[in-house]
Structure formats: C-alpha cells, structure tokens
Amino acid sequence: MKIATFNIQNLFHRDRSFKEKPFNECSSDWQTEIDYLLVKNKKTLADNERIRELSPLVGMDNSNQLPYAVLRRKAGLLFLKGKNYSKELKASELTDWNGWIALQNYPLDPIAVENKARVIADVNPDILVLQEIEDRASLEEFNDEFLSRFGCKPFQKTCVMQGNSKRGQEIGILTRKGYEIQSVRSHIYYLNFLGDIVFDKDLMEYEILTARGNSLWILATHLQEQTEKKYLSDSIRKVQAEKIAEVYNKLYSEGKKHIAVMGTLNTVSYCNSLAPLLQKTNLKQVTKHPTFNVDFDKGEDAGYYSLGAYRMGVNIKQKDYLLLSPCLFDKVKSSGLNRKGIWPEKRLMWAVYKNMNHKNHAASEHPAIWVDFNL
C-alpha cells in the first residue's frame, strides 16, 4: 500500500491574503502612521477616515477574515456565498447597486489545477492526505473531474472536516477501495496555558483499516508558518509540536504501533520548534530511509547539500514531512518525493512538467511525499 501527503495550496481558488503584497516598500511607513493615529487621545474625522484606509493595508482589517463572495471556477459561473446571503440575488435587486464587492478569493490558473491532478496521478497513492483545500465540495469536484484526465482513477472516499482556518486551509483525506476510514477525530479545541487555541489550522487523527485487515493511524497537521517575528512563530509551532507528540505517544502506549505523522510543519528539521517531534519521540523521517528516491537537481547542484534541504541533491528547504513509527519504518519497501509541479525560482534546477512556463502554472510550492510498505 502507498500513502502520500501533499500541500496542494488550494484546488480552484485561493485566499487573496496569500498573494504577494504589491506595496511592501510602503508598509513600514503605513505602520508608523497608523500607530501614531491609534494612540492619539482625540481623533478627528479625518484621523478616523485615515485609519480606515490604512487598516487593510497593514493587515488589521478583520472584515477580510470572512468572504463576502467566493469565486468558484465551474462552467464559467460566479457563485456567491457569505454570512449575509439568505437567498440568491435577483437582477432587480441590483438595479440601484453602486459599489464594489471585495472578493476574498482569486481563481487559480487552469493549468495549475491540471498540474495538481498530474502530481497526484504520478504518485498514485492508496491513501492521500491533502493540506490547504477549500472544502469538501471542491475536493469531490476535483476528485471526480480532474484525476481521470491523467489516467488516475478517482478515489472512492473523501473526508474533510472544518478546521480553525478561515482562509481555505482545510485538511482532507482520500482513500481507494479496500481502505476504509474507521474513525476521524479533530484536535482543534486544544488550548494552551493562556486559553488560546493551539492549532490555528488543525490536527486530524484518522484510523484506517487496510486491505489486509490491519489498522493504520494517521496524524495529519499543518503548523504555524514562519513570519517576520521568528521567535513568536517558533514558540507557537513548538507548542503545536509538543501536543502532536503527546497525541502520538498516547496512541503508541496503547499498543497502536502503525502510526504515520504527516503534513506541513513549516520549518527545517534542525529548528528547535520541531524538537518535540523529531528528537523526543521515536518517529523517523521517511527521507532518511535508504529507499528514498527523487530526481536530483540538474548540473553541479546534484552533488550539493544545502542546509535544511531534504537531502543531498534535493536543494529545496524542507517544510513537509512524513514521519513513521519504528514498526512502519521497518516495513518500508520504497519511498520518494515528487516536485515536478514546483516552479524553480532562480533557474531550471530540476525537471518540471512540460506545460509549466511560469510560476502561475505551478501545482504548488510544496512537493508530494510518498511511501510504499506492506501492511
């Protein structure tokens, strides 16, 4: 059986907050100005108006946390969904409309959507865990309509549960015939000592019954991204890693020896924030297995080992992991990584799909990691 993890970075549409900010050179000036205005004891009407103008530019506009409208690329139609829509709008109701609706999502390039399916078809796993999908409806549409274009049969079952993210960063699992989802558990309600939610996205726990009648437990997660405030990001991520280690150790102590932990951990393996998982448990990285195989970088980079890379000749910084309990690690037959859907930033460092001509055609900024074993 083969399992895989892939941060697909959305299927059809993506939250606009993920786009590169076009005015980065002005951000510090805006931040200084809004800080000055906010601490003024007496604010004029002009001050309040300026604060409203600056809020979205410095990331303080909470209205962006929920969509006014969601753009779905399907049959060329625009589907509106939001908390204030109780019925479909009629043309007559828009007659006097004289404003703008801010779309929270932007559609992905159709070539990028196809390349997402192409990566999955190339890996062709029996169990697939995806990070950053919009919702179950999008996943089912993608599964039913796109995978077959590249000779990959649709998965038999899909499962998505709403997490804590409001930006379309849900975790989903897909299984083929013979691999049954026995139970699903979300750990989104864990709180830290301050009473704040630990997982800003999710930690999902799945129990899968394999085709041979054995049980496999999967812990799928997506940890805190690295931000400009590195100390804060690392602190949050370390608390998350500690909680995952706690869940893993509990399962292992209960005699559940076939456990895989996977997902986007968002930093390199030597970062102290991942120590609770990588150093204080018996989990092993599949990238360290002798069978781990991947296309090397082209030219002289094939013999180079960049600090924080997956391994020698695979010089992209590691953010995605597939960790195995000792029993699973010993059963590995083969393993690898598919990065043909990643656009090289500087030069053609590795083989990519032929239809990728620029960054917008990329399937994702993350590779798909897979492992094949007898269970």
C-alpha positions in Angstrom: 0.0 0.0 0.0 1.1 3.5 -0.7 0.3 6.6 1.3 1.2 10.2 0.4 1.0 13.8 1.8 0.7 16.9 -0.4 0.2 20.5 0.5 -1.8 21.3 -2.7 -2.2 25.0 -1.8 -5.9 25.0 -2.8 -7.7 23.3 -5.7 -9.6 26.0 -7.6 -9.4 29.3 -5.7 -7.1 30.8 -3.1 -7.5 33.4 -0.4 -6.2 36.7 -1.6 -4.2 37.3 1.6 -1.7 34.6 0.2 -0.8 36.8 -2.8 2.4 38.7 -2.7 1.9 42.1 -1.3 2.5 44.7 -4.1 3.3 47.6 -1.8 5.8 46.1 0.7 8.1 49.1 0.4 5.4 51.4 1.9 4.4 49.0 4.7 6.7 50.4 7.4 5.5 54.0 6.7 1.9 52.9 6.9 2.5 51.0 10.1 4.2 54.1 11.7 1.4 56.3 10.6 -1.4 54.1 11.9 0.4 53.6 15.2 0.6 57.4 15.6 -3.1 57.8 14.9 -4.3 55.0 17.1 -2.6 56.4 20.2 -4.0 59.9 19.8 -6.3 60.8 22.6 -8.6 63.0 20.4 -9.1 61.8 16.9 -10.6 64.0 14.2 -13.0 62.7 11.5 -10.0 62.8 9.1 -8.0 60.7 11.5 -10.7 58.0 11.7 -11.1 58.0 7.9 -7.3 57.6 7.5 -7.3 54.7 10.0 -10.0 53.0 7.9 -7.9 53.5 4.8 -4.7 52.1 6.4 -6.3 49.1 8.2 -6.5 46.7 5.3 -3.0 47.8 4.1 -1.3 46.8 7.3 -3.4 43.7 7.8 -5.7 45.0 10.5 -9.0 44.7 8.6 -11.0 41.9 10.3 -13.6 42.1 7.5 -11.2 40.1 5.4 -11.4 37.1 7.7 -14.8 36.0 6.2 -15.6 36.2 2.5 -18.2 38.5 1.0 -18.1 36.3 -2.0 -16.3 33.1 -3.1 -15.3 32.7 -6.7 -15.8 29.2 -8.0 -14.3 28.2 -11.3 -17.0 26.0 -12.7 -18.8 26.3 -16.0 -17.7 29.9 -16.1 -20.2 30.9 -13.4 -19.7 33.0 -10.3 -21.1 31.6 -7.1 -21.7 34.0 -4.2 -21.5 32.7 -0.6 -21.5 34.7 2.6 -23.0 35.0 6.0 -25.5 37.6 4.9 -26.8 35.8 1.9 -30.1 34.1 2.7 -31.3 33.9 -0.9 -30.0 34.3 -4.4 -29.8 37.8 -5.6 -32.2 38.8 -8.4 -31.3 41.2 -11.1 -33.9 43.7 -9.9 -32.3 43.8 -6.5 -29.0 45.0 -8.1 -30.6 47.8 -10.1 -29.5 50.6 -7.7 -26.2 48.9 -6.7 -23.4 51.5 -6.9 -20.5 49.9 -5.1 -17.9 47.1 -5.1 -17.9 43.6 -3.6 -14.4 42.7 -2.4 -13.7 39.1 -3.5 -11.8 37.3 -0.8 -10.6 34.6 -3.2 -9.0 34.6 -6.6 -9.2 31.8 -9.2 -6.1 29.6 -9.8 -4.8 29.2 -13.3 -6.5 26.2 -15.1 -3.0 24.8 -16.0 -2.1 24.9 -12.3 -5.2 22.9 -11.4 -4.3 20.3 -14.0 -0.8 20.1 -12.7 -2.1 19.4 -9.2 -4.0 16.4 -10.6 -0.9 15.4 -12.6 1.2 15.2 -9.4 -1.4 13.1 -7.7 -1.7 10.8 -10.7 2.1 10.3 -10.9 2.3 9.4 -7.2 -1.0 7.3 -7.4 -1.3 6.5 -3.7 -3.9 4.3 -2.0 -4.3 6.9 0.8 -3.8 10.6 0.2 -3.7 13.4 2.7 -4.0 16.9 1.4 -3.4 20.2 3.1 -4.9 23.6 2.2 -8.1 22.6 0.4 -11.1 24.9 0.2 -13.8 22.5 1.4 -15.3 19.0 0.7 -17.3 20.2 -2.3 -14.2 21.4 -4.0 -12.3 18.2 -3.2 -15.1 16.0 -4.5 -15.3 18.0 -7.7 -11.5 17.8 -8.2 -11.5 14.1 -7.4 -14.4 13.3 -9.8 -13.5 15.5 -12.7 -9.7 16.0 -12.9 -7.8 12.9 -11.8 -9.1 10.7 -14.6 -7.7 13.1 -17.2 -4.2 11.7 -16.3 -5.0 8.1 -16.1 -5.7 8.1 -12.3 -9.0 6.6 -11.1 -10.9 8.8 -8.7 -10.6 7.9 -5.0 -13.6 6.0 -3.6 -14.0 8.1 -0.4 -13.1 11.6 0.7 -13.4 13.2 4.1 -13.0 16.9 5.1 -13.7 18.4 8.5 -13.8 22.2 9.1 -10.7 23.4 11.0 -9.8 26.6 12.6 -8.6 28.4 9.5 -10.9 30.8 7.7 -8.7 31.0 4.6 -9.4 27.7 2.9 -6.7 25.7 4.6 -8.6 22.5 5.5 -7.1 19.0 5.7 -8.7 16.3 3.7 -8.1 12.6 3.2 -8.9 10.4 0.2 -8.9 6.6 0.2 -9.2 3.9 -2.5 -11.3 0.8 -2.5 -10.2 -1.6 0.2 -9.0 1.1 2.6 -11.8 2.0 5.0 -11.9 5.1 7.2 -12.8 3.7 10.6 -12.8 6.9 12.7 -12.0 10.6 12.3 -11.1 12.9 15.2 -10.2 16.6 15.2 -8.0 18.1 17.8 -8.8 21.8 17.0 -10.1 22.6 20.5 -6.8 22.1 22.4 -6.0 25.2 24.4 -2.6 26.4 25.7 -2.0 27.7 29.2 -3.3 31.2 28.1 -6.5 29.7 27.0 -5.8 30.2 23.3 -6.4 27.6 20.6 -3.2 25.6 19.9 -3.8 24.7 16.3 -4.6 27.7 14.1 -5.4 25.2 11.3 -5.9 21.6 12.5 -4.6 18.3 13.8 -6.6 15.4 12.4 -6.4 11.8 13.6 -7.6 9.0 11.3 -7.9 5.3 11.8 -7.7 3.4 8.5 -8.4 -0.3 8.0 -6.1 -1.5 5.3 -6.9 -4.0 2.5 -5.1 -6.7 4.6 -7.3 -6.0 7.6 -4.6 -4.1 9.6 -5.2 -0.7 11.3 -3.2 2.3 10.4 -3.3 5.6 12.4 -2.6 8.9 10.6 -2.0 12.2 12.3 -2.2 15.0 9.7 -1.4 18.6 10.5 -0.4 22.0 9.3 1.7 24.0 11.7 2.4 27.7 12.2 4.1 29.5 9.3 7.3 31.3 9.6 6.8 35.1 9.9 8.9 38.1 10.4 8.5 37.6 14.1 10.6 34.4 14.1 10.7 34.0 17.9 6.9 34.1 18.1 6.4 31.8 15.2 8.8 29.2 16.6 7.2 29.4 20.1 3.7 28.8 18.6 5.0 25.9 16.5 6.8 24.3 19.4 3.6 24.2 21.5 1.9 22.6 18.5 4.7 20.0 18.0 4.5 19.2 21.8 0.8 18.5 21.5 1.2 16.3 18.5 4.0 14.3 20.3 1.6 13.9 23.2 -1.1 12.5 21.0 1.4 10.2 19.2 2.9 8.9 22.4 -0.6 8.2 23.8 -1.5 6.1 20.7 1.8 4.3 20.8 1.5 3.5 24.5 -2.0 2.0 23.8 -0.3 -0.6 21.5 -1.1 1.2 18.3 2.3 0.7 16.6 1.4 1.6 13.0 1.3 5.4 13.1 2.2 8.0 10.5 2.5 11.7 11.2 2.4 13.9 8.1 1.9 17.4 6.9 3.4 20.8 6.5 5.5 21.6 9.6 6.7 24.8 8.0 10.4 24.8 9.1 13.6 22.9 8.6 14.3 19.8 10.6 17.1 21.3 12.8 14.7 24.1 14.1 14.2 23.7 17.8 10.5 24.2 17.4 10.3 20.6 15.9 12.4 19.0 18.6 9.4 17.6 20.5 8.6 15.5 17.4 11.9 14.8 15.7 14.1 14.4 18.8 11.8 13.4 21.7 9.8 10.7 20.1 10.7 7.5 18.2 9.3 8.8 14.9 11.6 8.5 11.9 11.6 10.7 8.8 11.0 8.7 5.6 13.5 10.9 3.8 16.2 9.1 5.9 15.2 5.7 4.6 17.7 4.1 2.2 14.9 3.6 -0.4 14.0 7.4 -0.6 14.2 8.3 -4.2 13.8 11.6 -6.0 15.1 13.3 -9.2 18.2 15.2 -8.3 18.9 18.8 -9.1 20.5 19.4 -12.5 24.2 20.0 -13.0 26.6 20.7 -10.2 23.8 21.1 -7.6 23.2 17.3 -7.8 26.2 16.8 -5.5 25.4 19.8 -3.2 23.7 19.6 0.2 22.0 22.8 1.2 21.5 23.3 4.9 17.8 22.5 5.7 17.3 20.7 2.4 15.5 17.3 2.1 18.8 15.6 1.3 21.9 16.0 -0.9 20.9 16.9 -4.5 17.4 18.0 -3.4 18.1 21.5 -2.5 14.7 22.9 -1.6 14.1 23.8 2.1 12.2 21.1 3.9 8.7 22.2 5.2 6.8 19.0 4.5 7.3 15.8 6.5 6.2 12.2 6.5 7.2 10.6 9.8 6.8 6.9 10.7 6.7 4.9 13.8 9.5 2.3 14.1 7.2 -0.6 13.1 6.1 1.2 9.9 9.6 2.4 9.1 10.8 -1.2 9.1 8.1 -2.2 6.6 9.0 0.4 4.0 9.5 -1.0 0.5 10.1 2.3 -1.4 9.6 6.0 -0.9 10.1 9.2 -2.6 9.2 12.8 -3.4 7.6 14.4 -6.5 8.5 18.0 -7.1 7.8 18.3 -10.8 4.9 20.6 -10.0 7.1 23.1 -8.2 8.4 26.1 -10.2 12.2 26.7 -9.7 12.6 30.4 -8.6 16.1 31.1 -10.0 16.8 28.7 -12.8 15.8 25.3 -14.0 17.2 23.3 -11.1 15.0 20.1 -11.6 12.7 18.6 -14.1 9.2 20.1 -14.2 6.1 19.4 -16.3 6.3 20.5 -19.9 3.3 22.8 -19.7 4.8 24.9 -16.8 6.0 28.1 -18.4 5.8 30.4 -15.4 5.1 30.5 -11.7 1.3 30.6 -12.1 1.3 27.2 -13.7 2.9 25.5 -10.7 0.9 22.8 -8.9 2.1 24.0 -5.5 5.2 25.4 -3.8 5.3 22.0 -1.9 6.3 18.5 -3.1 4.3 15.4 -2.7 6.0 12.9 -0.3 5.0 9.2 -0.5 5.9 5.8 1.0 5.1 2.3 0.0 5.0 -0.6 2.5 3.4 -3.9 3.4 0.6 -3.5 5.9 
